[in-house]
Every structure is written in C-alpha cells, then in structure tokens.
C-alpha cells in the first residue's frame, strides 16, 4: 500500500501513481491542487476545505496603515483578483474553486469589529477556524523557505489597524508587521479534485515536479480518475 509510481516530464509535468493510493478526500490528508500542496481540513456538502501545506509568499494585510477589515483589505483583493487569476491555477482548477460566504466575527479578546460577511474564492482562516481545525501547537506549523513562520488570519487584531496571525508557537490575536501568506480554499469534490496522497507519500514527490508545478509548467495530471 502507498507505493508511488512517479513519472516526471519536464515539459508537461506528467505524474502517475499506483492504484493502491486511496482516492477518498479525507481530513488530515495532503493533496496537490493547482501549483501547491494542500492539507485537507474538512469535507462536507460535496466540497473540501483546503489550506496550503506551507507558506507561499510574503504580503501585507493592507497597503496603508489605517483602519480596515478583511472585506476592505488589500490582501483579500490580491487573493481574489491577481492571485486567483494567476498561473497558480488552470481554468479547470478555477472551475472547482467554490465562491464561499465567510463570516467575519469580532476579535474574541479585544472585540474589534471583523466587518461584513464576504464572498471569497481564496481567503485566510479566521481565529475561530484555526481553533477548530488545529488542535495542537505543532498542527499550526508552516514553513517559509524551510523556516517555521507565522501566517495571516483574516480576523481583526487588537485595533482596527491590526490583524491576527498564527504560528507553531502561538495563536496571536494582534499582529501589525508584514507577514507570510498561507492560503485556504473550498474546492468541489466532483471527480478527482487533486492528487491525493498521505503525508509520507506527498513528501516523496520529487523536487523536480515541485519546481515544474510552481513554474506553471504543465497542468496535465494523468491516472487520477
């Protein structure tokens, strides 16, 4: 079980796998979707909640130092505009990303206003969602260039000009500096949304395939249906 059969093609990014690998999307499993590896957090209603396994970029929550909310911030605009339409996802990938209604509650410690409910394709988790899906400090760990780092949440911080963040060391309710970006997305479960692997199997994928996917080098993935 769990035997991988891997074929790397520099031009097309073709990847094949042994039939023994399970196809069921389950919480706690890792998968490839678009150009990134994801952790499955939840599965319900025909869709899966995915979060990027690791941090993909460094971005400001907002471009100006002023009062803001998730609805108004530059990070949300970037994720649902430039990033969503980038080569990180193919047209077929984008058809499987679900536009989702997201509640934005007040900061639980400071009662800072979270703003209006938003409709997003790609987003950051909230404080409540991190508490729900990550049961231990180590579960929150994500790395950037090989080093554990903290990552933005969409929840507000101690003031309207700050936002919350998470790391392996803590769940911070107020962050102000430039932070790293760990994405979340709801994806439809129609057909095979991604190349589902256990964590051990996912880690065995060659660095050549990772580089090819990150570079937008071929989207063709065979042997998944």
C-alpha positions in Angstrom: 0.0 0.0 0.0 1.1 3.6 -0.5 3.5 2.7 -3.3 4.1 5.6 -5.7 4.9 5.2 -9.3 6.3 8.6 -10.4 7.0 9.8 -13.9 8.4 13.3 -14.2 8.2 15.1 -17.5 10.0 18.5 -17.6 7.7 19.7 -20.4 4.3 18.5 -19.3 4.6 17.8 -15.5 3.0 14.4 -16.0 2.6 12.4 -12.8 1.3 8.8 -12.5 0.6 6.9 -9.3 0.0 3.3 -8.2 -3.6 2.2 -7.8 -3.1 1.4 -4.1 -3.2 5.1 -3.2 -6.7 6.0 -1.8 -8.9 8.4 -3.8 -11.1 9.4 -1.0 -10.7 13.0 0.2 -10.4 12.9 4.0 -9.4 15.5 6.6 -5.7 15.1 7.6 -4.7 14.0 4.1 -2.4 16.0 1.8 -3.1 16.7 -1.9 -1.9 18.6 -4.9 -4.3 21.2 -6.4 -3.1 23.8 -8.8 0.6 24.6 -8.2 0.6 23.8 -4.4 0.4 21.1 -1.9 -2.6 21.4 0.5 -3.8 19.9 3.8 -7.5 18.8 3.8 -9.1 20.4 6.9 -12.8 19.4 6.3 -15.1 17.6 3.9 -18.8 18.4 3.8 -21.6 19.2 1.4 -19.7 18.0 -1.7 -16.7 20.2 -1.1 -13.4 20.1 0.8 -11.7 22.9 2.8 -8.0 23.0 1.9 -5.2 25.1 3.4 -1.8 25.4 1.8 0.6 23.0 3.5 3.2 25.7 3.8 3.6 29.4 3.3 3.7 30.6 -0.3 4.5 34.3 -0.1 5.1 37.4 2.0 2.3 40.0 1.7 1.0 43.0 3.7 -2.5 42.7 5.1 -3.2 46.2 3.8 -1.1 48.6 1.8 -1.8 51.6 4.0 -1.6 52.0 7.8 -5.3 52.7 8.5 -8.4 51.1 10.0 -9.6 48.3 7.9 -11.4 44.9 7.8 -11.0 41.7 5.9 -13.6 43.0 3.4 -11.6 46.2 2.7 -8.0 45.0 3.0 -5.5 44.8 0.1 -4.7 41.1 0.9 -8.3 40.0 0.1 -8.3 42.0 -3.1 -5.0 40.4 -4.2 -6.1 36.8 -3.4 -9.4 37.1 -5.2 -8.1 39.0 -8.1 -4.4 38.8 -9.2 -3.6 35.5 -7.4 -6.9 33.7 -8.3 -6.3 34.5 -12.0 -2.6 33.7 -12.0 -0.9 30.6 -13.4 -1.2 29.0 -9.9 -4.5 27.6 -11.1 -5.6 26.4 -14.5 -9.0 27.1 -15.9 -10.1 23.7 -14.8 -8.8 24.3 -11.3 -10.7 27.6 -11.1 -14.0 25.8 -12.0 -13.5 23.6 -8.9 -12.9 26.6 -6.5 -16.1 27.5 -4.7 -17.0 31.1 -4.0 -17.8 30.9 -0.3 -19.7 33.1 2.1 -17.4 33.9 5.1 -18.4 35.3 8.4 -16.0 37.8 9.9 -16.7 37.9 13.7 -15.2 40.3 16.2 -11.8 39.6 17.7 -12.7 37.3 20.7 -10.2 39.1 23.0 -10.5 42.7 22.0 -14.0 42.8 20.4 -12.5 44.6 17.4 -15.0 44.7 14.5 -14.5 42.0 11.9 -16.6 43.7 9.3 -19.2 42.4 6.9 -19.7 38.8 5.6 -17.7 38.4 2.4 -17.9 36.2 -0.7 -14.4 34.8 -1.5 -12.7 32.3 -3.7 -9.5 32.3 -1.8 -9.0 33.5 1.8 -7.2 33.3 5.1 -8.6 31.4 8.0 -10.2 33.1 11.0 -9.2 32.7 14.6 -12.3 30.5 15.2 -11.4 28.3 12.3 -7.8 27.8 13.5 -9.0 26.8 16.9 -11.4 24.4 15.3 -9.1 22.7 12.9 -5.7 22.8 14.6 -5.8 21.0 17.9 -2.1 21.5 19.0 0.7 24.0 18.6 2.5 21.7 16.2 -0.5 21.3 14.0 -0.3 25.1 13.2 3.3 24.8 12.0 4.0 26.1 8.5 7.4 26.9 6.9 8.7 29.6 4.6 12.0 28.8 2.9 12.5 26.0 5.3 11.9 28.0 8.5 8.8 27.9 10.7 6.9 31.3 10.4 3.6 32.8 11.4 0.8 33.5 8.9 -2.0 35.9 8.5 -5.6 35.2 9.6 -8.4 37.3 8.3 -9.6 38.1 11.8 -9.0 41.6 13.2 -6.4 42.3 15.8 -6.4 44.4 19.0 -7.3 47.6 16.9 -8.9 48.2 13.6 -5.4 48.7 12.0 -4.1 45.3 13.0 -4.9 41.7 12.1 -4.5 38.3 13.8 -1.9 35.7 13.0 -0.9 32.1 13.8 2.3 30.2 14.2 3.6 27.0 15.8 4.4 28.9 19.0 1.1 30.8 19.4 -2.2 32.0 18.1 -1.7 35.7 18.1 -4.7 38.0 18.4 -2.9 41.1 17.2 -0.2 41.4 14.5 0.9 44.6 12.7 4.1 43.8 10.7 4.5 42.3 7.2 3.6 38.6 7.5 3.6 35.4 5.4 0.6 34.0 3.5 -1.0 30.6 3.9 -4.0 30.2 1.7 -7.3 28.5 2.2 -9.9 27.5 -0.4 -13.1 25.4 -0.8 -12.9 23.0 -3.7 -15.6 20.9 -5.3 -15.4 17.1 -4.9 -16.7 16.4 -8.4 -14.4 13.8 -10.0 -10.9 13.9 -8.7 -10.0 17.5 -7.5 -6.4 16.7 -6.7 -3.7 14.2 -6.5 -4.5 12.8 -3.0 -1.5 11.5 -1.0 -0.7 10.6 2.6 1.8 13.0 4.2 4.7 10.5 3.7 3.7 10.0 0.1 3.4 13.7 -0.6 6.8 14.3 0.8 8.3 11.7 -1.6 7.3 13.7 -4.7 10.5 14.9 -6.4 11.7 18.5 -6.2 11.7 18.5 -10.0 7.9 18.1 -10.0 7.5 20.8 -7.4 9.6 23.2 -9.4 7.7 22.4 -12.6 4.3 23.0 -10.9 5.4 26.2 -9.2 6.7 27.5 -12.5 3.3 26.8 -14.2 5.0 24.1 -16.3 2.2 21.7 -17.4 -1.1 21.1 -15.8 -1.7 17.6 -17.2 -2.1 15.0 -14.5 -2.9 11.5 -15.6 -4.1 8.3 -13.8 -6.3 10.1 -11.2 -9.8 9.1 -12.2 
